[in-house]
């Protein structure tokens, strides 16, 4: 739970959990046949089972030729396709550990540390479709930001906003194009939509 904040109502926790699940389902549904795809499979609850449980799943990649590979990594965040790579963030419970890129053509995985200012419990990062930008939440600073990848140059940041009391991570930012990203309105109090338009 965030320091100094009261426990969140179960209804909001459920909404946040459902939102993260729906984000993953939407991404899978949007994937075109014959394209690189990734999803979580073999899901199991991260803690005690219940209506607001987070589920950890194993990363599965489906290559454009239709062959699949099950990677030995687990996360509650759905993997993303970024260009010709798959990016995923393994977790221990709800704690992010590192950033991994899987390269299906070479069958290799590269690993990166988390950005130093990314909260491993509440940061919930998301990569742009081309893999050149990363967006996430700065919980202590009460801001949202976008950085270049992998240089981590700051590209955009919001002013501070009041945050809604919460003890679960927010929904990851949603990229509607390589230059447009939207942040979870339920993360803020009052609820509000924050959208960044960026340069290529």
N, C-alpha and C positions, 0 to 999 in steps of 0.2 A: 504494500500500500504506500502511496505517496506520503511523505512526512507531513504531519499536521493536518491530514485530511480525514474526514469521517468515512466510515464504510459505505460503499456504494449500494444502492438498492438492487435487489436481485434482478428486477426487470431490465435494468440497463446492462448489467453483466451479461444477461442472456442475449440482449440485442447485439452487444459487441462480439460475443462468441459466434452468434449466427452470422454476423457480417463478415467475419474472417472466413467462415466456411463457405459462404456464398461467393466471396471473392475468388476462392479457389475453383469452385464449380463453374463460375462464369468464365474464368480463364480457360478451363478445359473445354467448355462448350464452344468457345470462340476459335479454338485451334482448327485449322483447315486440314483436311485429309492430305496426307503426303508431306506434311510439314513436321519440323522438330517439335516434340511435345514433352511435357514433364508434369508429374503429379505425385501426390502422396498416396501410398497404398498401405495395407496391413495396419490400419489405424487402431490405436488403443488409447485409453484415457491417460492423461499426464499425471493425474492424481486420483482421488476418489471419484468413481463414476457418479454422474448427476446431470441435471438439465443444463448446467452452465459449465460443464467440463470442457477443458481443452484437450484435443486429441493429437497425439504424436503419430506421424506416419513416416514410412520409409520412402526415400526418393526413388521414383521409377522414371526412366527416360525412354521415350519411343523415338527412334531415329526416322528420318524421312523414308527410308526403305521399308519401314514397318517392323524392324527388329527392335526388341526392348532389352533394357539393361536395368537391373535392380542394384542401386548403389548402397553401400553399407553405412548410410547416414540417416538420421531421424530428425524430424523437426515438426513444429506445429504450424510453421509458415509454409505456404505452398511455394514450390520452386517456380522460377520464372525463366522463360526463353528470352535471351538477350542476344540478338543477332544470330550467330551460328553456335552459340554456347548456351548452357543451362546454368543459372546461378541459383544457389540454395544456401541457407543458413542453418547448419545443425544446431540443435538446442539440447541443453540438459534441463529437463523440465521446461520452464518458460524462459530460461536464460540462454541468450544467444552466445555462441562460442567463437566462431570465425565465419568468414565468407569464402565459399567455394565456387569455383567455376569448373564445370565439366565440359570437355571438348570432345564431342562425339566422333569427329573424324580421326583423331589420334587416340581416343579412348584414355585421355589423360585428365587428371584433376589438378588444378592449381588452387592454392590456399592463400588467403590474405587475412591479416588481423582486422578487427573492427576499427573504424575510425575512433580516435581517442575520446571524442565528445559524444559518442553514441551510447546511450544507456542500454546495457545488455538485457534489461527486463522490459523497458517501455519504448525503446527506440524504433522498433518495427520498420526497418528500412525497406525500400523498394527501388529497383533499378528501372531506368527508362528502357523502352523496347530495343534501342540500339546498344544498350549496355554502357553508355558514355556518361551517365549521370546517376547519382544515388540521392534519394530523398528520404528524410527521416525526421523524428521528433526530438527536440531538446527539452526534456521534461523539466530539469531544474531551472532552465532559463525561460521556460514557458513559450518556446518558439518552435517553428518548423523551418527546415532549411533544405537546400539542394546543393550538392557538391559535384564537381567533375569526378570522373572515375578513369584511371586509378590515382590521378594526381591529388584529389581531394581539395581542389581549389574551391573556395566558397563562391557560389554563383548567385544565390538568392537566399534571403532570410526574412522572416516576418518580424514585426514588432512583438513584444511580449503580450500575451493574452491570458486572462484567467483560465484555469483548467478545471474541468469537471472532476470531482472526487472519484477516484477509481482505484481498483486493486487488480485490474487486468490490463494487458497491453491494448493499445488502440488498433483499429483496422489499419493495415499498411496503406501508405499513399497509393492512389490509383493513377497510372499514367494513361491518358487518353490519346497521346501521341508522343513522339520523342521530345517534344518541347513543351508539353502541357501536363501538369500534375495537380491532382486534387487531394486534399487532406481530409481525414475523417471529421465531419462536423461534430460528432458526439464527444470528441476529445476536449472541446472547448465549452466554456460556460460564460455567457449563454451559447447555445448551439449555433454554429456559424460555419459557412463554407469558405475555406481558404484555397485559392487556386493560383498557381504560378504559371505565367507564360514566360518561356525562356528562349534564348537564341540557340541556333544549332551549334 
